[in-house]
Amino acid sequence: MATTTELPHWETTPEDLKAATREIKAAIRARIEASGRTVEEIWDVITTQLTERVEEIEAAKARGENVWPVVEYADIEAGRVTPEQLANLKKRGCVVIRGHFPREQALRWDQDIVDYVERNHFFEDYKGPGDDFFGSVGSKPEIFPVYWSPAQMEARQSDRMASVQSFLNHLWTYESEGTRWFDPDRDSLYPDRIRRRPPGASSGGLGAHLDPGTLDLWMTEAYQQAFRHLFDGSIEQYDPWDASYRTSGPQYPGTTMCSVFRTFQGWTALSDMAHDQGVLHTVPIPEAMAYLMLRPLLDDVADDDMCGTTVNQVFPAIEKWHPLLMRALVGIPDVQAGDSVWWHCDMIHAVAPVTDQQGWGNVMYIPAAPWCPRNERYAEKVRAAFEAGESPSDFPEEHYERTWPDRFQPEQLNATGRRGLGMED
């Protein structure tokens, strides 16, 4: 982009943020207009495309069809996922993988995690949510700040997880412009938390949002390059599966986002869950990011406003600014313990509220985060946290596991785990 506005630091005052927002919006508008097209023309292109996709999803829901693609793990392992399945997966940007792990294995992991936290007196020591966002769900605790249990680490470094991550990574264009942006067959080990929601629980859910970043999506050079087709008049060439420039750009410290590049966010089910019991919802349209990025440029949005997107908060998707997209919000189908659920890193997602939940709602969060310069940098921090039993730097500094003697140990890492932490043999 011709003009790049970099916020100087995250102690920036609200006035500074507003000034930077005005500057970057003016620069983006000028770049679009320099192409010979107006912002409104670009907006018409993307809304026409997305309206068709939204109406297709609404019609499928009205017919009672499952919008989410479903793929059997056995078909991934055997290399027999069909071209039609792959095309539908890329179109929707999300997938449920049936039988990713044997059901008995997932249930055993679930019990192992319970035993792990109880042996280490987690419930007696729990100080409440360390994260205002996840603290809002209302179930106490629902998100457990536990990262280094043997069950989590066994799943992260398993061959079955590596196989699925590689399958998903290969959906992306990872080589272009003479650059290999990431290694699709090597994942970084990204530690995240677990969720345990008991029968009878009531939870407020999580509002629709995105995780790839906030103001940095407009204001850093790497993301301006990643979204270049939105801003240079070549909207028709925008491809949400193009990894160009996403894997090496700087991150803003303190922003509410994931420090690594994830091709897919994901979780593995540790219990059976019905589709109407407070489950994940997404807007299954990867191209919707274009709508979100262009929406603040329209005349009905103040020059110092990015449709509510700001620092130190998640990227919101709301009815006021994104009504077309909200029509396509759709939940996952029923899942069983051992199934895994995945969605494109740019996708809007939410967790539905639930009252008096029927059955458990337990998952462990494991994404696909292929090896690349950005992820290699974060792996250094992960190694240090792993060795010390601390919360990783992307998460609140709670550090419950520091003194837990039975957490997963370095000598228990296999080759996949060592590679995922940047520990070459």
Backbone hydrogen bonds, N-H to C=O, Kabsch-Sander energy under -0.5 kcal/mol:
donor,donor_aa,acceptor,acceptor_aa,energy
5,T,3,T,-0.5
6,E,4,T,-0.7
7,L,5,T,-0.6
12,T,9,H,-1.1
17,L,13,T,-2.3
18,K,14,P,-2.2
19,A,15,E,-2.3
20,A,16,D,-2.7
21,T,17,L,-2.5
22,R,18,K,-2.4
23,E,19,A,-2.1
24,I,20,A,-2.7
25,K,21,T,-2.5
26,A,22,R,-2.0
27,A,23,E,-2.1
28,I,24,I,-2.5
29,R,25,K,-2.5
30,A,26,A,-2.2
31,R,27,A,-2.0
32,I,28,I,-2.4
33,E,29,R,-2.6
34,A,30,A,-1.9
35,S,31,R,-0.7
35,S,32,I,-1.2
36,G,33,E,-1.6
37,R,32,I,-1.1
42,I,38,T,-2.1
43,W,39,V,-2.7
44,D,40,E,-2.3
45,V,41,E,-1.7
46,I,42,I,-1.9
47,T,43,W,-2.5
48,T,44,D,-2.0
49,Q,45,V,-1.8
50,L,46,I,-2.7
51,T,47,T,-2.5
52,E,48,T,-1.5
53,R,49,Q,-1.5
54,V,50,L,-3.0
55,E,51,T,-2.5
56,E,52,E,-1.7
57,I,53,R,-2.0
58,E,54,V,-2.7
59,A,55,E,-2.2
60,A,56,E,-2.0
61,K,57,I,-2.6
62,A,58,E,-2.3
63,R,59,A,-1.6
64,G,61,K,-1.4
65,E,60,A,-2.5
67,V,65,E,-0.6
71,V,96,V,-2.7
73,Y,98,R,-2.8
75,D,72,E,-0.7
76,I,72,E,-1.5
77,E,73,Y,-2.8
78,A,74,A,-1.8
79,G,75,D,-0.6
79,G,76,I,-1.0
80,R,75,D,-2.6
81,V,75,D,-0.6
86,L,82,T,-2.3
87,A,83,P,-2.4
88,N,84,E,-2.0
89,L,85,Q,-2.4
90,K,86,L,-2.3
91,K,87,A,-2.0
92,R,88,N,-2.4
93,G,89,L,-2.9
94,C,89,L,-0.5
95,V,342,W,-2.3
96,V,69,P,-2.2
97,I,95,V,-0.5
97,I,340,S,-2.9
98,R,71,V,-2.3
98,R,96,V,-0.7
100,H,97,I,-1.0
101,F,338,G,-2.1
106,A,102,P,-2.0
107,L,103,R,-2.5
108,R,104,E,-1.9
109,W,105,Q,-2.4
110,D,106,A,-2.3
111,Q,107,L,-2.1
112,D,108,R,-2.6
113,I,109,W,-2.3
114,V,110,D,-1.7
115,D,111,Q,-2.7
116,Y,112,D,-2.5
117,V,113,I,-2.4
118,E,114,V,-2.3
119,R,115,D,-2.8
120,N,116,Y,-1.1
121,H,118,E,-1.7
122,F,117,V,-2.7
125,D,121,H,-1.6
126,Y,122,F,-1.6
135,G,131,D,-2.4
136,S,132,D,-0.7
136,S,133,F,-1.1
137,V,134,F,-1.3
138,G,135,G,-0.8
142,E,139,S,-0.7
144,F,142,E,-0.7
144,F,194,I,-2.6
146,V,144,F,-2.3
153,M,149,S,-2.3
154,E,150,P,-2.7
155,A,151,A,-2.0
156,R,152,Q,-2.4
157,Q,153,M,-2.1
158,S,155,A,-1.0
162,A,158,S,-2.2
163,S,159,D,-2.2
164,V,160,R,-1.7
165,Q,161,M,-2.8
166,S,162,A,-2.2
167,F,163,S,-2.1
168,L,164,V,-2.5
169,N,165,Q,-2.8
170,H,166,S,-2.0
171,L,168,L,-1.6
172,W,169,N,-1.7
173,T,241,W,-3.0
174,Y,172,W,-0.9
176,S,179,T,-2.3
179,T,176,S,-2.5
181,W,174,Y,-2.6
181,W,179,T,-0.8
182,F,174,Y,-0.8
183,D,371,W,-2.4
186,R,183,D,-1.4
188,S,369,A,-3.3
189,L,420,G,-2.4
190,Y,188,S,-1.1
194,I,144,F,-1.5
195,R,363,V,-2.8
196,R,142,E,-2.6
197,R,361,G,-0.6
200,G,357,Q,-3.6
201,A,198,P,-1.8
203,S,354,V,-2.5
204,G,137,V,-4.2
206,L,351,V,-2.0
209,H,349,H,-2.2
210,L,315,F,-1.9
211,D,345,C,-0.5
217,L,214,T,-1.6
218,W,215,L,-1.5
219,M,215,L,-2.0
220,T,216,D,-1.7
224,Q,220,T,-2.2
225,Q,221,E,-1.9
226,A,222,A,-2.5
227,F,223,Y,-2.6
228,R,225,Q,-1.7
230,L,227,F,-1.8
231,F,227,F,-0.7
231,F,228,R,-1.0
232,D,228,R,-1.3
237,Q,234,S,-2.4
238,Y,235,I,-1.8
242,D,239,D,-1.8
243,A,173,T,-2.2
243,A,241,W,-0.6
246,R,243,A,-1.8
247,T,243,A,-0.6
248,S,245,Y,-0.5
249,G,245,Y,-0.7
255,T,252,Y,-1.7
257,M,255,T,-1.4
258,C,211,D,-1.2
262,R,260,V,-0.7
263,T,368,A,-1.8
264,F,368,A,-1.2
265,Q,343,W,-2.9
267,W,341,V,-2.1
268,T,364,M,-2.6
269,A,339,D,-2.9
270,L,362,N,-3.1
271,S,362,N,-0.7
273,M,335,V,-2.8
277,Q,274,A,-1.6
281,H,350,A,-3.1
282,T,330,V,-2.5
283,V,348,I,-1.9
285,I,283,V,-2.9
288,A,285,I,-2.1
289,M,286,P,-1.3
290,A,287,E,-1.9
291,Y,287,E,-0.6
292,L,288,A,-1.9
293,M,289,M,-2.4
294,L,290,A,-2.0
295,R,291,Y,-2.0
297,L,294,L,-1.9
298,L,295,R,-1.6
301,V,298,L,-1.6
305,D,302,A,-1.9
309,T,306,M,-1.5
313,Q,310,T,-0.6
315,F,210,L,-1.2
317,A,208,A,-1.9
322,H,318,I,-2.9
326,M,322,H,-1.8
327,R,323,P,-1.0
327,R,324,L,-0.6
328,A,325,L,-1.8
329,L,326,M,-1.2
330,V,282,T,-2.9
332,I,280,L,-1.9
335,V,273,M,-2.6
338,G,269,A,-2.7
339,D,336,Q,-2.5
340,S,97,I,-1.9
341,V,267,W,-2.8
342,W,95,V,-2.5
343,W,265,Q,-2.3
344,H,93,G,-3.1
345,C,263,T,-1.6
347,M,344,H,-2.1
349,H,209,H,-2.4
350,A,281,H,-2.5
351,V,206,L,-1.9
352,A,279,V,-2.3
354,V,203,S,-2.2
357,Q,201,A,-2.8
359,G,357,Q,-0.7
361,G,197,R,-2.1
363,V,195,R,-2.1
364,M,268,T,-1.9
365,Y,193,R,-1.9
366,I,266,G,-1.0
366,I,364,M,-0.6
368,A,264,F,-2.6
369,A,367,P,-0.6
371,W,183,D,-0.7
371,W,186,R,-3.4
374,R,247,T,-2.4
376,E,372,C,-2.8
377,R,373,P,-1.9
378,Y,374,R,-1.5
379,A,375,N,-2.0
380,E,376,E,-0.9
380,E,377,R,-0.6
381,K,377,R,-0.7
381,K,378,Y,-0.6
382,V,378,Y,-2.1
383,R,379,A,-2.7
384,A,380,E,-1.6
385,A,381,K,-2.2
386,F,382,V,-3.0
387,E,383,R,-2.6
388,A,384,A,-1.6
389,G,385,A,-1.2
389,G,386,F,-0.6
390,E,385,A,-2.4
395,F,392,P,-2.1
398,E,396,P,-1.9
402,R,399,H,-1.1
403,T,400,Y,-0.6
404,W,401,E,-1.4
407,R,404,W,-1.3
408,F,148,W,-2.9
412,Q,409,Q,-2.1
413,L,410,P,-1.7
418,R,414,N,-2.5
419,R,415,A,-2.3
420,G,416,T,-2.2
421,L,417,G,-1.0
421,L,418,R,-0.5
422,G,419,R,-1.3
423,M,418,R,-3.4
424,E,422,G,-1.0
